[in-house]
Amino acid sequence: MVDQISFSGPFKFVNGVMFCFRPAQKDFIEVRLGIKLKTEPCPPSALDLLTFRERRISLMRSAEFSEEDRARLLQPLIDQLKRDLDANINDSEVLFEILAATYEQQTAYGCYYNVKDLQYVNSTAIIFDAINAPSMGSTKNESIYLTATNRSKLGAEAYLAYFKDDPPKFRIFDWSYPGGYFALCSPHDALSEYIHTRNVDGKDYETLSIVNSTRRRPDNDWVNEVLLFNAKYNVYDFIYSNSFPADHAGYYKWGPIIETSAEMSFYTNSIGFFDAYIMQDTQTSRLLTRDVSYMTGQYPPAAANLILKENYSFVAHW
């Protein structure tokens, strides 16, 4: 009997069984379906919601869209933020300027995609390890997100969110919903099977391996999918998916970034990413090297790079 094998995005299907590429093993490993992570209220506070939406508006301003496309994507986000604020401001442009004023001259520290590189037709995925530190450090800092897009303007962000002195939480924000949607929020104690230790340059780091994929299905709809590597069983666990009809006429600009509060004047633990790979269409996985991406960031002003390997691995503290 001949095996029925097909490929789609970072996935391989063998006789109907799903596998996902794991760069660390240079092979496809099995995907477990039907996994339900423990969840918590999403988002847990109005302030958290407003902060996240404000930062998204700022990041959106730098994305590679036509003005018409930018306005179309920004408007639902602004409208939703307006509802969240319950603000009595009729002019959305005035609201936009007020909310973005703190962030418009600031760029989250990390890796950004080159404008003309890493474009795709049928699929795009980013695979990376995010550092799971005990906390972000000083409780005087407000929050840090270790997040990334996979290039798709209607993809998801699957990320670790640090607040005050708490261990990080795992979250998924899905851009395929108008204005974006917090699709999943999980507490740190739900991640025990997914946190694993890796040694880099002689130092141990606890990390979480994330797959964030957007691909076209045979029916021409698209689907966002998020997987976590389960270190206990050496499999990927299928955590989230959402299907949507869409065209992909634009691209988000930010890859793995350390997104901080506007003011970050206090100590942080070492945080960052290891081995960020991009996998698109029928191409094999490739690291986010300097020929397709660049590092930048205007805040905090005194980031200390402990590790910087091309642009695919970076660890910093303040």
Backbone bond lengths (Angstrom), bond angles and torsions (degrees), N, CA, C in turn:
res aa  C-N    CA-C-N  psi(-1)  N-CA   C-N-CA  omega(-1)  CA-C   N-CA-C  phi
1 M - - - 1.464 - - 1.535 108.99 -
2 V 1.327 116.79 130.77 1.454 121.73 -179.64 1.532 109.25 -88.17
3 D 1.332 115.42 129.86 1.463 119.40 178.01 1.521 110.48 -65.05
4 Q 1.326 115.65 140.41 1.458 122.07 174.01 1.526 108.39 -91.42
5 I 1.331 116.98 108.87 1.463 121.92 -174.09 1.522 109.52 -119.85
6 S 1.330 115.71 133.77 1.471 120.79 175.07 1.528 108.65 -143.25
7 F 1.344 115.63 160.45 1.457 121.88 -179.00 1.529 109.12 -127.19
8 S 1.317 116.19 144.02 1.464 122.16 175.05 1.515 108.53 -154.17
9 G 1.343 116.05 116.00 1.465 119.04 -175.94 1.517 110.24 59.65
10 P 1.345 118.08 -135.40 1.469 120.16 -179.74 1.524 112.38 -83.71
11 F 1.328 117.24 9.82 1.457 121.62 -171.07 1.529 112.25 -107.83
12 K 1.308 113.13 148.15 1.456 122.78 173.87 1.526 107.42 -124.70
13 F 1.318 116.38 134.97 1.455 121.37 179.84 1.525 108.76 -117.70
14 V 1.332 115.82 123.33 1.463 121.92 -179.63 1.523 107.73 -121.62
15 N 1.329 115.28 109.50 1.470 120.56 -177.88 1.527 111.63 52.36
16 G 1.320 114.69 38.80 1.462 120.35 176.86 1.510 114.87 87.08
17 V 1.328 118.32 -7.40 1.465 121.61 178.65 1.523 108.73 -89.38
18 M 1.328 116.18 135.53 1.462 122.04 -174.20 1.532 111.01 -93.98
19 F 1.333 115.16 133.87 1.460 122.55 174.20 1.528 107.76 -127.55
20 C 1.329 116.52 156.30 1.467 121.52 178.11 1.524 109.02 -132.48
21 F 1.327 115.44 143.71 1.462 119.87 -177.66 1.519 110.75 -71.28
22 R 1.328 115.63 132.36 1.467 121.51 175.48 1.522 108.07 -118.03
23 P 1.338 117.36 106.63 1.473 120.23 -175.91 1.521 113.62 -56.91
24 A 1.331 117.76 -36.93 1.467 119.94 -177.39 1.523 111.75 -62.41
25 Q 1.329 117.34 -26.45 1.458 121.87 -179.81 1.532 112.19 -105.84
26 K 1.352 115.81 -3.24 1.468 121.51 -179.36 1.521 111.87 51.83
27 D 1.329 114.90 40.57 1.463 118.98 -176.97 1.533 108.86 -160.52
28 F 1.323 114.73 166.39 1.460 120.92 173.58 1.519 108.88 -88.15
29 I 1.331 116.91 134.63 1.460 120.77 177.11 1.526 108.72 -120.86
30 E 1.298 115.52 158.59 1.470 120.74 -172.24 1.526 111.83 -66.04
31 V 1.319 115.04 149.84 1.460 122.82 177.60 1.523 108.92 -110.01
32 R 1.328 116.36 127.22 1.464 120.95 174.46 1.520 109.26 -90.34
33 L 1.306 116.25 130.21 1.455 121.82 179.86 1.529 110.34 -99.45
34 G 1.325 115.78 166.13 1.464 120.84 174.47 1.511 114.83 75.19
35 I 1.341 117.51 20.53 1.468 121.03 -179.17 1.535 109.12 -83.76
36 K 1.314 116.35 132.82 1.462 122.00 177.98 1.524 109.20 -117.65
37 L 1.315 116.78 109.96 1.458 119.99 175.76 1.521 110.20 -75.09
38 K 1.325 115.39 146.63 1.456 120.15 170.61 1.528 108.70 -61.30
39 T 1.323 116.77 137.06 1.461 120.52 -177.08 1.522 110.99 -121.93
40 E 1.331 114.07 167.69 1.450 122.22 175.10 1.522 107.77 -138.36
41 P 1.355 118.16 168.31 1.473 119.34 179.83 1.524 111.33 -51.25
42 C 1.316 116.03 140.86 1.446 120.98 -168.94 1.529 111.15 -133.77
43 P 1.323 119.79 114.48 1.468 126.25 -10.01 1.527 109.95 -77.16
44 P 1.324 118.73 161.68 1.466 120.79 -174.37 1.516 114.49 -71.62
45 S 1.338 118.79 -19.64 1.461 119.89 -178.07 1.516 110.09 -147.38
46 A 1.330 115.32 154.87 1.461 120.84 178.14 1.527 110.36 -62.90
47 L 1.337 116.72 -37.53 1.461 120.53 -179.40 1.521 110.49 -63.12
48 D 1.328 116.61 -41.84 1.455 120.74 178.91 1.528 110.35 -61.91
49 L 1.312 116.71 -42.97 1.459 121.02 179.26 1.521 111.35 -62.38
50 L 1.328 116.42 -46.71 1.457 120.33 -178.03 1.527 111.03 -64.93
51 T 1.327 115.93 -42.24 1.464 119.82 179.76 1.521 111.02 -61.19
52 F 1.323 116.08 -44.58 1.459 119.70 -178.89 1.524 110.73 -63.31
53 R 1.320 117.44 -44.51 1.467 120.17 -178.87 1.532 111.25 -67.53
54 E 1.316 117.54 -38.30 1.464 119.76 176.78 1.532 111.01 -59.37
55 R 1.313 115.63 -44.71 1.465 119.12 -178.60 1.526 111.41 -67.41
56 R 1.347 116.47 -35.09 1.457 119.14 178.36 1.528 111.17 -65.21
57 I 1.324 117.19 -37.40 1.462 120.70 177.13 1.528 109.50 -60.78
58 S 1.327 115.92 -44.10 1.460 120.10 179.94 1.523 111.35 -62.97
59 L 1.339 117.13 -45.99 1.459 120.54 179.52 1.522 111.21 -65.13
60 M 1.332 116.72 -36.09 1.459 120.68 -179.02 1.527 111.41 -62.91
61 R 1.306 115.90 -31.49 1.463 119.08 -178.46 1.528 111.34 -63.09
62 S 1.330 117.00 -25.07 1.462 120.17 -177.50 1.518 112.47 -96.48
63 A 1.328 117.99 -0.87 1.467 120.07 -176.75 1.523 110.97 -74.41
64 E 1.338 115.13 161.53 1.466 121.92 -171.36 1.528 112.01 -87.94
65 F 1.315 117.82 66.71 1.445 121.38 -179.23 1.519 110.44 -115.64
66 S 1.328 114.79 156.79 1.450 118.56 163.97 1.523 107.12 -67.41
67 E 1.327 116.68 160.70 1.464 119.60 179.85 1.527 110.80 -60.75
68 E 1.325 116.08 -37.43 1.465 120.05 179.05 1.528 111.28 -64.94
69 D 1.329 115.98 -44.47 1.454 120.54 179.60 1.520 111.04 -68.12
70 R 1.331 116.35 -39.68 1.456 120.81 178.58 1.533 110.79 -60.76
71 A 1.336 115.75 -45.38 1.461 120.28 -179.45 1.527 110.69 -63.38
72 R 1.334 115.55 -39.92 1.466 119.68 -178.94 1.527 111.23 -64.79
73 L 1.321 117.20 -38.09 1.459 120.58 -179.52 1.524 112.29 -79.66
74 L 1.327 116.24 -35.20 1.455 119.74 -178.58 1.520 112.66 -71.75
75 Q 1.323 116.74 -35.29 1.458 119.08 -172.00 1.524 113.80 -58.32
76 P 1.353 119.84 -46.88 1.471 118.46 176.74 1.524 112.80 -60.65
77 L 1.345 116.40 -35.47 1.463 119.72 179.02 1.519 110.51 -66.58
78 I 1.323 116.48 -43.84 1.467 121.12 178.17 1.523 110.46 -64.61
79 D 1.331 116.51 -43.81 1.466 120.43 -179.63 1.519 111.08 -61.62
80 Q 1.338 116.29 -41.61 1.451 119.20 179.72 1.514 111.10 -67.68
81 L 1.327 116.58 -40.41 1.459 120.12 177.72 1.515 110.40 -64.01
82 K 1.319 116.02 -37.30 1.455 120.68 178.23 1.528 110.47 -62.30
83 R 1.319 116.39 -42.40 1.461 119.79 177.39 1.526 110.51 -65.55
84 D 1.345 115.30 -40.22 1.466 118.39 -179.89 1.527 111.27 -62.99
85 L 1.295 115.97 -39.39 1.464 120.28 -179.30 1.521 112.79 -76.40
86 D 1.340 115.10 -20.40 1.455 120.29 -172.06 1.527 109.99 52.94
87 A 1.347 114.61 43.15 1.463 120.19 -175.44 1.520 110.34 -86.98
88 N 1.304 115.85 142.57 1.461 121.43 178.35 1.529 109.46 -95.54
89 I 1.344 114.77 60.98 1.461 120.81 179.64 1.516 107.44 -123.82
90 N 1.292 117.31 118.20 1.453 120.78 -175.79 1.522 112.94 -83.76
91 D 1.327 116.91 -28.21 1.455 120.87 -176.68 1.521 109.19 -88.93
92 S 1.337 117.56 106.41 1.463 121.00 -176.42 1.522 111.83 -64.10
93 E 1.336 117.24 -28.48 1.461 119.27 178.57 1.523 110.93 -68.38
94 V 1.325 116.65 -38.61 1.463 120.34 175.90 1.522 109.53 -63.28
95 L 1.335 116.32 -45.38 1.455 120.96 178.22 1.521 110.44 -59.39
96 F 1.315 115.63 -44.91 1.459 121.30 179.57 1.523 110.93 -57.06
97 E 1.322 116.70 -47.13 1.463 120.64 -177.75 1.519 110.80 -65.70
98 I 1.327 116.96 -39.37 1.466 120.20 -179.66 1.521 110.33 -63.25
99 L 1.336 115.70 -47.42 1.458 120.06 -174.32 1.524 112.19 -72.30
100 A 1.314 116.26 -34.85 1.464 119.90 -175.03 1.519 113.07 -88.76
101 A 1.327 117.82 -6.82 1.469 120.50 -173.57 1.528 111.87 -57.44
102 T 1.337 116.32 -39.54 1.456 119.68 -177.37 1.514 111.84 -68.73
103 Y 1.347 116.19 -27.52 1.451 119.82 -169.95 1.529 113.79 -107.80
104 E 1.347 118.14 -12.09 1.452 118.52 -166.73 1.523 113.12 -65.81
105 Q 1.319 118.01 -25.60 1.457 119.59 179.30 1.525 112.13 -100.41
106 Q 1.333 116.34 12.50 1.452 119.98 -175.65 1.519 109.85 -121.65
107 T 1.295 116.08 140.77 1.449 121.80 179.83 1.513 108.35 -125.60
108 A 1.322 116.12 128.63 1.455 119.58 178.85 1.521 109.98 -58.22
109 Y 1.323 116.38 142.17 1.459 121.08 -176.65 1.525 110.37 -74.81
110 G 1.331 116.43 129.28 1.453 118.65 175.43 1.504 113.43 155.86
111 C 1.318 115.05 -151.99 1.466 124.09 -171.05 1.524 110.35 -102.61
112 Y 1.335 116.04 129.92 1.463 122.29 179.29 1.519 109.29 -123.76
113 Y 1.336 115.73 144.83 1.459 121.00 -178.49 1.531 110.89 -77.25
114 N 1.330 116.41 140.06 1.460 119.77 171.18 1.529 110.01 -61.96
115 V 1.329 115.96 147.30 1.459 120.94 -172.97 1.522 112.43 -57.20
116 K 1.320 117.62 -45.28 1.461 120.73 -171.20 1.515 113.91 -98.29
117 D 1.307 116.81 3.36 1.459 120.03 -177.69 1.524 111.52 -104.08
118 L 1.315 114.72 162.89 1.461 123.08 173.58 1.528 112.41 57.71
119 Q 1.314 115.83 43.50 1.459 121.06 170.61 1.526 108.18 -90.82
120 Y 1.307 117.54 158.59 1.458 120.42 -170.37 1.524 110.42 -147.50
121 V 1.333 115.92 170.30 1.455 122.07 -179.13 1.525 111.72 -116.54
122 N 1.330 116.80 -48.92 1.465 120.36 -172.10 1.523 115.30 -119.05
123 S 1.322 118.14 -17.89 1.464 118.09 -178.22 1.514 110.89 -163.64
124 T 1.320 114.65 150.33 1.463 121.47 173.87 1.517 108.13 -150.85
125 A 1.321 116.83 138.93 1.465 120.92 -179.44 1.516 109.06 -146.85
126 I 1.327 115.63 146.61 1.454 120.92 171.84 1.521 107.71 -120.28
127 I 1.330 115.26 137.84 1.466 122.86 -178.86 1.526 107.14 -128.28
128 F 1.316 117.54 125.48 1.467 119.85 -177.13 1.515 110.89 -155.86
129 D 1.332 115.58 165.24 1.461 123.41 170.57 1.520 108.07 -106.04
130 A 1.328 116.94 128.72 1.457 122.32 174.39 1.526 108.76 -106.75
131 I 1.319 116.04 141.50 1.467 120.38 -176.53 1.527 110.89 -75.58
132 N 1.310 114.80 128.77 1.450 123.40 176.55 1.531 108.29 -99.60
133 A 1.334 116.64 85.19 1.467 121.18 177.88 1.532 109.35 -80.43
134 P 1.341 118.26 160.40 1.474 119.60 179.64 1.521 112.33 -59.26
135 S 1.330 115.96 -35.63 1.462 123.26 175.92 1.521 106.11 -163.09
136 M 1.322 116.80 178.92 1.467 116.67 179.99 1.521 112.16 -83.18
137 G 1.338 117.83 -8.50 1.462 119.64 177.92 1.513 111.18 120.75
138 S 1.316 116.86 -124.12 1.465 121.33 -177.85 1.524 111.01 -62.34
139 T 1.329 116.15 135.31 1.470 121.16 177.72 1.522 111.72 -72.57
140 K 1.332 117.70 -7.12 1.464 120.12 177.41 1.534 110.85 -76.59
141 N 1.325 117.00 -19.01 1.460 119.98 172.31 1.521 108.97 -78.00
142 E 1.324 116.75 149.01 1.462 120.46 -175.90 1.525 112.15 -86.40
143 S 1.318 117.53 -54.66 1.461 119.43 -173.37 1.527 110.81 -163.29
144 I 1.317 114.96 156.87 1.457 123.11 173.41 1.529 107.68 -141.36
145 Y 1.337 116.37 135.39 1.457 121.34 173.04 1.532 108.70 -114.20
146 L 1.313 116.87 130.79 1.463 122.02 168.91 1.523 106.13 -101.03
147 T 1.324 116.33 96.03 1.454 120.47 -169.63 1.520 111.04 -131.58
148 A 1.328 115.88 172.44 1.463 122.23 178.76 1.517 109.07 -166.05
149 T 1.331 116.54 152.86 1.459 121.02 165.47 1.526 108.50 -105.84
150 N 1.322 115.47 160.86 1.466 120.05 178.26 1.526 111.69 -96.63
151 R 1.314 118.08 12.72 1.470 127.22 -179.74 1.517 111.93 100.81
152 S 1.342 117.96 -27.02 1.458 120.76 -176.41 1.519 111.21 -71.77
153 K 1.323 116.67 134.69 1.460 120.06 178.79 1.531 111.72 -72.91
154 L 1.338 117.31 -16.53 1.462 120.79 177.09 1.530 110.76 -120.56
155 G 1.323 115.63 26.69 1.453 120.41 176.03 1.516 110.82 -82.68
156 A 1.325 115.71 -162.65 1.466 121.42 179.46 1.521 109.70 -116.82
157 E 1.306 116.06 165.36 1.458 122.67 165.61 1.530 106.77 -115.20
158 A 1.317 116.95 119.51 1.461 122.79 175.82 1.519 106.28 -111.23
159 Y 1.325 117.97 116.42 1.465 118.81 -164.70 1.522 112.71 -150.21
160 L 1.328 114.86 165.69 1.459 122.51 171.90 1.520 108.98 -98.91
161 A 1.329 115.75 131.89 1.463 121.98 -179.12 1.528 109.28 -116.50
162 Y 1.335 115.40 121.17 1.462 121.87 178.44 1.528 109.39 -102.43
163 F 1.341 116.42 137.24 1.456 121.62 176.52 1.532 109.18 -136.60
164 K 1.345 114.59 126.70 1.467 120.59 175.83 1.527 110.48 50.01
165 D 1.356 117.54 -126.16 1.464 119.60 -177.28 1.521 112.22 -104.63
166 D 1.328 117.74 19.11 1.460 121.56 -179.72 1.519 111.15 -85.22
167 P 1.333 117.86 152.28 1.469 119.37 170.23 1.524 109.05 -66.37
168 P 1.329 118.48 159.95 1.464 119.77 -173.38 1.522 113.20 -69.21
169 K 1.324 114.25 153.42 1.451 122.45 174.36 1.526 108.21 -108.75
170 F 1.332 115.71 154.35 1.461 120.56 178.19 1.525 109.02 -101.06
171 R 1.343 115.59 132.88 1.456 119.70 -176.76 1.523 110.90 -137.75
172 I 1.329 114.81 154.21 1.457 122.25 172.68 1.520 107.85 -128.84
173 F 1.331 115.66 123.81 1.460 122.47 174.38 1.522 106.67 -114.72
174 D 1.334 116.55 121.64 1.462 121.70 -172.06 1.527 110.29 -106.05
175 W 1.352 115.79 118.76 1.459 121.80 -177.90 1.528 113.05 -81.56
176 S 1.322 118.31 -5.57 1.460 119.13 -179.14 1.530 112.07 -75.69
177 Y 1.328 117.05 -12.63 1.469 121.58 172.68 1.526 109.09 -88.26
178 P 1.332 118.67 143.79 1.477 120.26 177.60 1.528 110.91 -56.05
179 G 1.330 115.89 124.18 1.458 119.89 -179.06 1.504 114.03 79.45
180 G 1.335 117.61 -3.05 1.454 121.10 -178.56 1.516 111.87 80.71
181 Y 1.321 115.96 157.19 1.469 120.51 -172.22 1.521 109.50 -150.22
182 F 1.351 116.55 131.31 1.457 120.65 171.96 1.522 107.98 -73.73
183 A 1.314 115.86 101.75 1.456 120.62 -173.60 1.521 113.04 -85.24
184 L 1.333 117.22 -27.94 1.460 119.99 -177.84 1.515 109.80 -157.03
185 C 1.312 115.99 136.28 1.465 123.08 173.04 1.523 107.43 -134.05
186 S 1.327 116.86 121.80 1.458 121.46 -178.51 1.517 110.25 -123.53
187 P 1.333 117.71 138.28 1.468 120.37 177.78 1.523 110.51 -72.87
188 H 1.308 115.47 166.00 1.456 120.69 -176.29 1.520 112.05 -62.56
189 D 1.329 118.03 -33.32 1.461 119.17 -177.11 1.524 113.00 -70.68
190 A 1.340 117.20 -7.19 1.467 119.85 175.07 1.526 112.21 -84.13
191 L 1.345 117.13 -5.06 1.461 121.18 -170.45 1.528 113.97 -104.05
192 S 1.317 117.97 8.26 1.469 120.49 -170.43 1.532 112.48 -58.09
193 E 1.328 119.06 -36.66 1.464 120.85 -178.73 1.527 112.37 -78.58
194 Y 1.326 116.61 -10.43 1.460 120.32 -173.60 1.528 113.66 -105.10
195 I 1.297 116.61 -13.50 1.464 120.34 -179.51 1.526 109.33 -87.97
196 H 1.315 115.85 126.79 1.453 120.19 -179.60 1.528 109.12 -136.42
197 T 1.313 115.81 159.19 1.459 122.09 -176.54 1.520 109.77 -98.37
198 R 1.334 115.85 134.37 1.462 120.22 172.03 1.517 108.99 -131.81
199 N 1.293 115.85 145.88 1.451 121.71 -178.30 1.524 109.76 -101.45
200 V 1.317 115.64 125.33 1.460 121.58 179.51 1.516 108.14 -128.76
201 D 1.312 116.43 121.68 1.465 122.56 -179.85 1.520 112.13 52.52
202 G 1.335 115.31 39.48 1.453 120.70 175.22 1.515 115.44 83.70
203 K 1.328 118.08 3.59 1.459 121.03 -179.63 1.523 109.43 -121.60
204 D 1.344 115.96 139.27 1.462 121.67 178.60 1.528 111.23 -86.22
205 Y 1.316 115.04 136.33 1.468 122.06 175.19 1.524 108.71 -129.74
206 E 1.321 116.40 139.08 1.458 120.04 169.55 1.522 108.32 -84.07
207 T 1.329 116.83 132.94 1.458 120.06 -175.89 1.522 111.42 -136.00
208 L 1.334 114.36 161.96 1.449 123.85 174.59 1.522 107.45 -123.43
209 S 1.348 117.99 122.90 1.464 122.36 -178.21 1.525 109.66 -92.97
210 I 1.349 115.92 122.16 1.464 122.39 -172.62 1.527 110.02 -120.51
211 V 1.323 116.57 135.95 1.458 123.33 169.60 1.521 107.73 -113.88
212 N 1.334 116.33 126.41 1.465 122.37 -178.55 1.530 107.43 -127.57
213 S 1.338 116.27 106.57 1.463 121.74 -170.68 1.524 111.75 -121.71
214 T 1.345 115.36 143.01 1.462 122.81 169.25 1.524 107.09 -130.50
215 R 1.343 117.23 124.93 1.464 119.11 -176.57 1.528 111.14 -145.63
216 R 1.316 113.89 156.18 1.457 120.99 176.89 1.526 109.53 -84.75
217 R 1.326 115.73 133.55 1.451 120.57 177.61 1.529 110.60 -90.02
218 P 1.329 117.98 168.47 1.469 119.72 179.27 1.524 114.10 -58.59
219 D 1.336 117.75 -27.81 1.469 120.10 179.18 1.526 112.37 -83.14
220 N 1.352 116.82 5.53 1.473 124.93 178.44 1.523 113.65 77.27
221 D 1.325 118.88 -3.43 1.454 119.36 165.73 1.525 108.37 -73.18
222 W 1.330 115.16 166.67 1.458 120.93 178.70 1.524 109.41 -112.69
223 V 1.315 116.83 162.27 1.455 121.04 178.81 1.530 109.32 -142.63
224 N 1.318 115.29 133.74 1.468 122.23 170.15 1.521 108.45 -94.27
225 E 1.333 115.96 135.06 1.463 120.44 -178.53 1.523 109.59 -138.77
226 V 1.340 116.00 138.74 1.462 122.26 179.11 1.520 108.63 -127.88
227 L 1.333 114.98 131.86 1.458 121.78 179.10 1.528 108.91 -128.34
228 L 1.330 115.99 151.53 1.457 122.60 172.75 1.528 109.01 -121.41
229 F 1.323 115.27 138.97 1.458 119.79 176.51 1.520 109.38 -75.27
230 N 1.341 116.33 124.74 1.453 122.31 178.34 1.519 108.62 -94.42
231 A 1.327 115.16 103.41 1.464 120.76 -175.57 1.521 111.99 -67.41
232 K 1.314 117.37 -26.34 1.464 120.52 -177.93 1.521 111.48 -68.26
233 Y 1.339 116.56 -39.05 1.462 120.97 -174.57 1.536 113.40 -112.53
234 N 1.322 116.98 0.78 1.464 122.21 -178.49 1.535 111.47 54.18
235 V 1.312 115.88 49.70 1.461 122.58 175.72 1.523 107.41 -137.78
236 Y 1.330 116.16 165.35 1.457 120.50 166.58 1.516 108.45 -93.08
237 D 1.325 116.48 136.93 1.457 121.18 172.62 1.520 109.21 -100.09
238 F 1.324 115.31 128.63 1.465 122.26 -179.63 1.528 107.41 -80.64
239 I 1.343 116.39 110.89 1.461 121.60 -169.92 1.522 112.82 -98.31
240 Y 1.344 116.63 -35.47 1.474 117.81 -170.30 1.519 110.28 -157.14
241 S 1.342 116.11 146.34 1.459 121.06 169.49 1.518 109.48 -152.63
242 N 1.325 115.20 152.03 1.462 121.60 173.55 1.525 108.84 -151.16
243 S 1.337 116.82 129.02 1.458 122.25 -179.49 1.516 110.20 -98.90
244 F 1.337 115.50 148.05 1.460 120.14 -177.59 1.523 109.70 -159.35
245 P 1.336 117.35 149.24 1.469 120.02 171.94 1.523 108.98 -86.59
246 A 1.326 116.46 135.93 1.468 117.60 -177.70 1.509 110.47 -166.96
247 D 1.330 115.72 157.96 1.449 119.91 162.93 1.526 107.35 -103.36
248 H 1.304 116.70 162.90 1.462 120.07 -178.22 1.525 108.85 -122.93
249 A 1.324 114.34 72.96 1.470 120.53 -175.77 1.518 112.42 -93.63
250 G 1.316 118.07 3.38 1.460 120.67 -179.58 1.509 110.70 -147.89
251 Y 1.304 114.98 169.46 1.457 120.65 -174.82 1.522 109.87 -136.40
252 Y 1.328 115.88 140.32 1.448 118.91 171.29 1.521 109.80 -79.86
253 K 1.310 114.96 153.53 1.455 121.05 -169.10 1.521 113.93 -96.68
254 W 1.327 117.22 -27.45 1.463 117.50 -170.96 1.529 112.15 -92.13
255 G 1.347 113.41 128.89 1.446 121.35 169.65 1.518 108.43 -90.69
256 P 1.327 119.42 -140.50 1.470 120.62 178.21 1.534 110.92 -65.18
257 I 1.316 116.87 122.93 1.464 121.82 179.81 1.518 110.32 -135.30
258 I 1.332 114.43 152.55 1.468 122.08 171.50 1.520 105.69 -100.30
259 E 1.297 115.67 102.62 1.463 120.45 -174.02 1.526 109.09 -99.10
260 T 1.304 116.60 115.96 1.454 121.81 -172.04 1.519 111.52 -111.86
261 S 1.332 114.56 171.14 1.458 120.13 169.81 1.525 108.84 -61.81
262 A 1.332 116.37 160.01 1.464 120.09 -179.71 1.526 111.21 -58.73
263 E 1.315 116.47 -35.05 1.465 120.88 178.62 1.521 108.70 -112.16
264 M 1.325 116.74 116.28 1.458 121.76 178.14 1.519 108.15 -129.39
265 S 1.306 115.81 80.88 1.462 120.27 -173.90 1.518 112.73 -101.90
266 F 1.331 117.15 0.04 1.453 119.38 -169.91 1.523 111.23 -121.51
267 Y 1.303 114.90 166.67 1.457 122.45 -174.48 1.525 112.31 -58.22
268 T 1.337 116.67 141.68 1.456 121.47 169.58 1.517 109.47 -126.99
269 N 1.326 115.56 156.52 1.453 120.24 169.43 1.526 109.59 -71.10
270 S 1.309 116.68 169.53 1.461 120.87 177.58 1.528 109.42 -70.11
271 I 1.343 115.86 125.28 1.452 121.18 -177.93 1.520 109.13 -137.84
272 G 1.314 116.61 158.18 1.450 119.74 178.98 1.509 112.45 154.13
273 F 1.336 115.64 -152.58 1.458 122.59 -171.12 1.523 110.33 -137.48
274 F 1.323 114.75 154.31 1.458 121.17 171.74 1.524 110.00 -127.09
275 D 1.327 115.14 139.32 1.470 123.14 168.00 1.531 113.11 50.43
276 A 1.329 115.18 64.03 1.466 120.25 175.51 1.527 109.21 -81.38
277 Y 1.324 115.85 116.97 1.456 123.12 179.35 1.524 109.43 -110.07
278 I 1.316 116.58 146.12 1.454 122.67 171.29 1.529 107.02 -114.92
279 M 1.325 116.98 141.02 1.464 121.96 -178.40 1.517 107.35 -137.72
280 Q 1.333 117.66 116.31 1.460 122.05 -172.36 1.522 112.01 -132.88
281 D 1.348 114.41 139.58 1.461 121.58 177.25 1.531 110.54 48.83
282 T 1.308 117.54 -130.58 1.471 120.14 -177.47 1.521 112.48 -93.74
283 Q 1.323 116.74 7.30 1.454 119.70 -178.54 1.527 111.25 -77.22
284 T 1.311 115.79 153.16 1.451 119.60 173.85 1.527 109.30 -74.56
285 S 1.325 116.76 166.38 1.461 120.53 -179.86 1.520 110.37 -65.36
286 R 1.312 116.84 146.50 1.457 121.03 176.85 1.522 109.12 -141.51
287 L 1.318 115.06 145.55 1.457 120.87 177.69 1.529 110.32 -70.71
288 L 1.328 115.70 153.04 1.464 120.47 177.15 1.530 108.68 -79.93
289 T 1.304 115.34 81.66 1.449 121.95 -178.13 1.527 110.95 -89.42
290 R 1.341 116.30 176.27 1.462 120.98 -171.91 1.520 113.80 -71.19
291 D 1.316 118.14 -13.79 1.460 118.97 178.40 1.524 112.94 -78.82
292 V 1.337 117.99 -14.40 1.470 120.69 179.09 1.523 112.61 -124.14
293 S 1.334 118.09 0.46 1.465 120.81 -176.03 1.524 109.77 -154.34
294 Y 1.316 115.89 171.19 1.461 120.49 178.30 1.517 109.51 -148.20
295 M 1.327 115.66 156.46 1.462 121.89 178.42 1.519 109.46 -99.64
296 T 1.320 115.86 138.23 1.453 119.89 175.21 1.522 108.88 -157.19
297 G 1.315 116.06 174.73 1.453 121.29 177.40 1.502 110.64 157.50
298 Q 1.325 116.39 128.84 1.453 121.30 -176.82 1.517 113.11 -101.40
299 Y 1.324 117.13 -10.43 1.454 118.52 175.22 1.511 108.54 -143.74
300 P 1.307 118.25 152.97 1.456 127.03 -14.11 1.529 110.64 -63.26
301 P 1.324 117.13 160.67 1.458 118.83 -173.15 1.514 114.45 -73.92
302 A 1.317 118.06 -16.47 1.470 118.95 -172.69 1.526 111.51 -126.28
303 A 1.333 117.12 48.93 1.459 120.08 177.95 1.515 110.41 -65.30
304 A 1.313 115.78 132.16 1.464 120.57 178.24 1.525 108.06 -103.55
305 N 1.320 117.25 112.11 1.453 121.23 178.65 1.519 110.10 -78.32
306 L 1.317 116.35 116.25 1.452 120.28 173.59 1.517 110.20 -84.77
307 I 1.330 115.98 -35.46 1.459 122.40 179.39 1.521 108.14 -140.03
308 L 1.312 117.11 133.73 1.461 121.55 171.37 1.523 107.44 -146.62
309 K 1.322 116.07 106.40 1.460 122.25 179.54 1.518 108.10 -115.02
310 E 1.354 114.35 107.34 1.463 118.33 -170.41 1.527 106.46 48.77
311 N 1.324 118.11 -126.56 1.467 120.16 174.88 1.522 111.73 -121.74
312 Y 1.304 117.41 2.06 1.464 120.30 -172.72 1.521 113.50 -88.51
313 S 1.336 118.36 -18.41 1.462 122.12 175.96 1.523 108.33 -134.10
314 F 1.314 117.16 125.95 1.454 119.48 174.83 1.530 109.33 -152.79
315 V 1.309 113.80 138.83 1.458 122.48 177.93 1.513 107.80 -129.89
316 A 1.313 116.65 134.01 1.472 120.42 -176.95 1.527 109.80 -140.90
317 H 1.328 114.97 162.12 1.467 120.44 167.79 1.521 108.25 -148.48
318 W 1.320 114.72 163.40 1.461 120.33 -179.26 1.512 109.96 -126.01
